[in-house]
Amino acid sequence: MRKLLIAILASVLMVSCGQKHQAKSVVNKFLDENLKKEYDFTTDFDRLASTNRISNSTVTTMQQQALGMKHFKNSIHYGEPTEPLYYMRVKLMGKSDTLKFTFYLDKDLKHVVALKEN
């Protein structure tokens, strides 16, 4: 029984680590494509979590607010929102400032669907 419990716990941890790695890759690709080139930052990723509390109208509002963020291009391409959404907080640390964002990803961890500045 104890060995079975350890095996289950180990497999859950491996899946969780794989999901976080996938989410980090998606966010990094999003940053490469949408962050203005004059900003040079290193990234620090927080944990990956899921939520069912973000409505489509909230996603649309976050997408519209992102248009006014000076660090991002004006033509950001997003994925389609799903239920649940995953989210990850990310720090972008530059030479003179640190920016904090929350990125929302689709359930397959393939696309950023919205972001907000914290």
N, C-alpha and C positions, 0 to 999 in steps of 0.2 A: 504494500500500500504506500509506503513511504517513497519507494523508488518511482512509483507511478506519479505521485504528487510532484516530485522533483522534475520528472520528465515533462509534465504538463507545464509547470512553471518555467522551465527552460525554453520550451517552444513558444510560450506567450512572450517572453522577453525577446527572443529572436525576431518574432513577427513585429513587435513594437519597435525594435531598433531598425528593422528594415523599412518600416513605414516612415520613421523620422528621417532616415537617409533619403528616401524618395522625396519627401516633402522639402528637404533642404535643397535637393537638386532642382526641383521645380521653382522654388523661390529664387535660387541663384540664377537660373535661366531667365526668369522674369526680370530680375534686377539688371542682368546683362542687356536685355532687350529694351528696357524702359527707363532705366536710370540715366540721367543726363551724363554725358561723358566727362564733364569737368569735375565731377564729384568722385573722389577716390576714398573708398571706405573699406574697412575690414568688417566682417559680419560675425555676430555672436547670436546663435540660435537658442531659443528656449524650448521647452517641451512641446510636443504635438498633442492636441486634444480635439475632441469633437463637440459639436453643438447642434441642437435643433431649434435654437432660439433666434436665429437670424432669418428674417422674412425676405422675400424677393424684393420688396420695396426698400428694405434697409440696405440690401446689396446694391440696388440702383443708386441710392443716396450716397453710399460710400464711393461708388465709382465716379459719381459726379463731383464729389468733394476732392477726389484725387486729381481731377483736372487742374485744380488750383495749387497743387503742391509744387513748389519751385524746383524740387530735386528730380521730378519725373517729367518725361516727355508729355506732350499734350494728346498724343494718339496712342493710348494704352489699349492693348487687346486682351480681353478677359475670356475665361471659359464660362460655361453655363452653370448657374447655381444648382446644387443638388441637395438632397437631404440624406444624411446629415452633411454639414460642412465641417471640415477640419480647419483648425487655426493654429498659428504659430507666431509667437512674438519674436521679433528680430531687432537687434541693435546694430545700427550702422555707425561704426566709430571712425571718425575722420581725424585729421590733425588738429582741428580747432573746435569741433563739436561732435556730439553724439546724438543721433536720431533714433527714435524708437517707433516701430510700426508693428501692427498686427496684420498678418496675411491670412486670408481665408481661401481654402482650397476645396475643390470638388471631392466627392466621396471616393473617387478612384485615385486621388493624389496625382492628377495629370495636369491640372490648370489652376492658376490663381484666378479666383472669381471676384475678389475685391480686396482692398487694403484700407487701413485707416492709420492715421498718425496718432500715437499715444502721447 
